[in-house]
Amino acid sequence: MSVLRQEKPDGGEDPTIRTQRQNRGTRCRRVPPAFEQKIYRTAPRYREDKGGNTSWPVVLLMLVLLPPVGAVFMWQKLSYEKMQAYRNGQVLAFLGGVVAVLAARLPLAELRLHLHEKIGAADLKLMLIFGGVSLAGIVIMLLGIKISRAGELDLYLLYLIQERKITDLPMLADMAGISYKTLTLKLEKLIDGPLQNAYIYHRDKALILPGISERSAFRCGQCGATTVLYANEERICDYCGAPL
């Protein structure tokens, strides 16, 4: 039976956290670049999945030469590089913005050229095509912004938990500016990756994590339930009474 051993959390008095709590309206979720790289290096489950090692230059080259293949590569990169979502989203938003601006130039120029005369069918068709491409670029840009913000939140939560040692769920939700429900959904996804072996203890609204929490989480081999105990408590399952 594996035991998750913990240490007492600190970080509640961290001046950076206090400043962020006092400036809720202008909260910044940015984390140090070194921490972001550390998370990426220590999350091989995300990095080594299929499609997770394709570089952006390769993806962009494939989008130009073979758009369908490039789109598949881009989807794989965004799907598997979960801990790189913040930067990947920024790249995608920039790419979408460039496409939107470049594609919109022709329709706008044609409109200005034919401002006082009738637009021909061929010109109208061309304007609609480029207008559609521009609209697609806007959609890609908005998608990139959404992905980047989600990745930013993931990194910020990991930063608060792993570096600032904050495991109190209401405090984490307050720091991140999200609801308790949204926080638990986020943590459940992170537990599948960089927060492996962590346990969300809803009764006390706390995250049990090795090396941070002062309690340990034990999974019962008989009923499969998880019991959270202090080091000096008797190791008995709360649900079936079996020894842990």
C-alpha positions as CSV (number, residue, x, y, z in Angstrom):
1,M,0.0,0.0,0.0
2,S,1.6,3.3,-1.1
3,V,1.3,6.1,1.4
4,L,1.3,9.8,0.5
5,R,3.4,11.5,3.1
6,Q,3.0,15.2,3.6
7,E,4.6,18.2,5.2
8,K,2.8,21.2,6.7
9,P,1.8,23.8,4.1
10,D,3.0,27.3,4.3
11,G,2.7,30.3,1.9
12,G,-0.3,31.9,3.5
13,E,1.8,34.9,4.5
14,D,3.7,35.1,1.2
15,P,3.8,38.8,0.2
16,T,3.2,38.1,-3.4
17,I,0.0,36.2,-2.6
18,R,-1.1,39.0,-0.3
19,T,-0.6,41.6,-3.1
20,Q,-2.5,39.5,-5.5
21,R,-5.4,39.1,-3.0
22,Q,-5.5,42.8,-2.5
23,N,-5.6,43.5,-6.2
24,R,-8.4,41.2,-7.3
25,G,-9.5,43.4,-10.1
26,T,-6.1,43.4,-11.7
27,R,-5.0,39.9,-10.8
28,C,-2.0,38.6,-12.9
29,R,-1.7,34.9,-13.3
30,R,1.8,34.9,-14.9
31,V,4.3,32.6,-13.4
32,P,8.1,32.7,-13.7
33,P,9.3,31.3,-17.0
34,A,11.7,29.0,-15.1
35,F,8.7,27.4,-13.3
36,E,6.9,27.0,-16.6
37,Q,9.8,25.1,-18.1
38,K,10.2,23.0,-14.9
39,I,6.5,21.9,-15.2
40,Y,7.1,21.0,-18.8
41,R,10.2,18.9,-18.0
42,T,8.5,17.1,-15.1
43,A,5.3,16.3,-17.0
44,P,6.6,13.6,-19.5
45,R,3.1,12.1,-19.7
46,Y,2.0,15.2,-21.7
47,R,5.3,15.7,-23.6
48,E,5.8,12.2,-24.9
49,D,2.3,11.6,-26.2
50,K,1.8,11.3,-30.0
51,G,2.1,14.7,-31.6
52,G,3.6,16.4,-28.6
53,N,7.1,16.9,-30.1
54,T,6.1,18.7,-33.3
55,S,7.6,22.2,-33.4
56,W,5.6,25.2,-34.5
57,P,7.9,25.9,-37.5
58,V,7.1,22.4,-38.8
59,V,3.4,22.9,-38.1
60,L,3.4,26.2,-40.0
61,L,5.4,24.8,-42.9
62,M,2.9,22.0,-43.2
63,L,0.0,24.4,-43.1
64,V,1.5,26.3,-46.0
65,L,2.4,23.2,-48.1
66,L,-0.3,20.7,-47.1
67,P,-3.0,22.5,-45.2
68,P,-5.0,19.3,-44.2
69,V,-1.8,17.6,-42.8
70,G,-0.7,20.9,-41.1
71,A,-4.2,21.2,-39.5
72,V,-3.8,17.6,-38.1
73,F,-0.3,18.4,-36.7
74,M,-1.6,21.6,-35.1
75,W,-4.6,19.7,-33.5
76,Q,-2.2,17.1,-32.1
77,K,0.1,19.7,-30.7
78,L,-2.7,21.6,-29.0
79,S,-4.3,18.4,-27.7
80,Y,-1.3,16.7,-26.3
81,E,1.0,19.6,-25.1
82,K,-1.4,20.4,-22.2
83,M,1.3,22.0,-20.1
84,Q,2.4,24.2,-23.0
85,A,-1.2,25.5,-23.6
86,Y,-0.3,29.0,-22.5
87,R,2.4,29.5,-25.1
88,N,0.7,27.4,-27.8
89,G,-2.4,29.4,-27.4
90,Q,-0.5,32.7,-27.8
91,V,1.1,31.3,-31.0
92,L,-2.3,30.2,-32.3
93,A,-3.9,33.6,-31.5
94,F,-1.0,35.4,-33.3
95,L,-1.4,33.1,-36.3
96,G,-5.1,33.6,-36.5
97,G,-4.7,37.4,-36.2
98,V,-2.2,37.5,-39.1
99,V,-4.5,35.4,-41.3
100,A,-7.5,37.6,-40.5
101,V,-5.6,40.8,-41.3
102,L,-4.0,39.6,-44.5
103,A,-7.1,38.0,-45.8
104,A,-9.3,41.1,-45.0
105,R,-7.1,43.4,-47.1
106,L,-8.4,42.3,-50.4
107,P,-12.2,42.5,-49.6
108,L,-11.6,46.0,-48.0
109,A,-9.6,47.1,-51.0
110,E,-12.3,45.9,-53.4
111,L,-15.0,47.6,-51.4
112,R,-13.2,50.9,-51.5
113,L,-12.5,50.5,-55.2
114,H,-16.1,49.8,-56.0
115,L,-17.6,52.2,-53.5
116,H,-19.5,54.1,-56.1
117,E,-20.0,51.5,-58.7
118,K,-21.6,48.0,-59.0
119,I,-19.5,45.1,-57.9
120,G,-19.1,42.3,-60.5
121,A,-20.0,38.7,-59.8
122,A,-16.4,37.6,-60.0
123,D,-15.2,40.3,-57.6
124,L,-18.0,39.5,-55.2
125,K,-17.1,35.8,-55.2
126,L,-13.5,36.6,-54.5
127,M,-14.5,39.0,-51.7
128,L,-16.6,36.4,-50.1
129,I,-13.8,33.8,-50.3
130,F,-11.3,36.1,-48.7
131,G,-13.9,37.4,-46.3
132,G,-14.5,33.8,-45.2
133,V,-10.8,33.2,-44.7
134,S,-10.6,36.4,-42.6
135,L,-13.5,35.2,-40.5
136,A,-11.8,31.9,-40.0
137,G,-8.7,33.7,-38.9
138,I,-10.7,35.6,-36.3
139,V,-12.2,32.3,-35.0
140,I,-8.6,30.8,-34.8
141,M,-7.4,33.9,-32.9
142,L,-10.3,33.7,-30.4
143,L,-9.6,30.0,-29.9
144,G,-6.0,30.7,-29.3
145,I,-6.9,33.3,-26.7
146,K,-9.2,30.8,-25.0
147,I,-6.5,28.1,-24.9
148,S,-3.9,30.5,-23.7
149,R,-6.0,31.7,-20.8
150,A,-6.8,28.1,-19.8
151,G,-3.2,27.2,-19.9
152,E,-2.3,30.3,-17.9
153,L,-4.7,29.3,-15.2
154,D,-3.3,25.7,-15.0
155,L,0.2,27.1,-14.6
156,Y,-0.8,29.6,-12.0
157,L,-2.6,26.9,-9.9
158,L,0.5,24.7,-10.1
159,Y,2.6,27.6,-9.1
160,L,0.5,28.4,-6.1
161,I,0.4,24.7,-5.0
162,Q,3.9,23.6,-5.7
163,E,5.9,26.7,-5.1
164,R,3.8,28.7,-2.6
165,K,2.5,25.5,-0.8
166,I,-1.1,26.6,-0.8
167,T,-3.5,23.6,-0.5
168,D,-6.6,25.3,0.9
169,L,-9.2,25.0,-1.9
170,P,-11.2,28.2,-1.1
171,M,-7.9,30.2,-0.9
172,L,-6.8,28.7,-4.2
173,A,-10.1,29.6,-5.8
174,D,-9.9,33.1,-4.4
175,M,-6.3,33.6,-5.7
176,A,-7.2,32.4,-9.1
177,G,-10.5,34.3,-9.3
178,I,-12.6,31.3,-10.1
179,S,-15.4,29.4,-8.4
180,Y,-14.8,26.4,-6.1
181,K,-16.5,24.1,-8.7
182,T,-14.3,25.4,-11.5
183,L,-11.2,24.9,-9.3
184,T,-12.1,21.3,-8.5
185,L,-12.7,20.5,-12.2
186,K,-9.3,22.1,-13.0
187,L,-7.5,20.1,-10.3
188,E,-9.1,16.9,-11.4
189,K,-7.5,17.3,-14.8
190,L,-4.2,18.3,-13.3
191,I,-4.2,15.2,-11.1
192,D,-4.1,13.2,-14.3
193,G,-0.8,14.9,-15.1
194,P,1.6,17.0,-13.0
195,L,-0.4,16.5,-9.8
196,Q,-0.4,12.7,-9.8
197,N,-0.9,11.2,-6.4
198,A,-2.8,14.3,-5.2
199,Y,-6.3,13.9,-3.7
200,I,-9.1,16.4,-3.4
201,Y,-10.5,16.2,0.1
202,H,-13.9,17.8,-0.2
203,R,-14.8,17.4,3.4
204,D,-12.1,19.8,4.6
205,K,-11.9,21.6,1.2
206,A,-8.2,20.8,0.9
207,L,-5.8,19.3,-1.6
208,I,-3.7,16.4,-0.2
209,L,-0.4,16.3,-1.9
210,P,2.9,14.6,-1.2
211,G,5.5,16.9,0.4
212,I,3.1,19.7,1.0
213,S,0.1,18.6,3.1
214,E,0.5,17.4,6.7
215,R,-1.9,14.6,6.1
216,S,-1.7,11.5,4.0
217,A,-4.2,9.8,1.7
218,F,-4.6,6.0,1.9
219,R,-6.5,4.0,-0.7
220,C,-8.3,1.0,0.9
221,G,-7.3,-2.3,-0.8
222,Q,-10.7,-3.8,0.2
223,C,-13.3,-1.3,-0.8
224,G,-11.2,1.1,-2.9
225,A,-12.2,4.2,-0.9
226,T,-9.7,6.9,0.1
227,T,-9.1,7.8,3.8
228,V,-7.2,10.9,4.8
229,L,-5.3,10.6,8.1
230,Y,-2.7,12.3,10.2
231,A,0.6,10.5,10.9
232,N,-0.4,9.6,14.4
233,E,-3.9,8.3,13.6
234,E,-4.8,4.7,13.4
235,R,-4.8,3.4,9.8
236,I,-8.4,2.2,9.5
237,C,-10.6,2.7,6.5
238,D,-13.4,5.2,7.3
239,Y,-15.8,3.3,5.0
240,C,-15.3,-0.4,5.6
241,G,-13.1,-0.5,8.8
242,A,-10.4,-2.5,7.1
243,P,-6.8,-1.9,8.0
244,L,-4.9,0.4,5.6
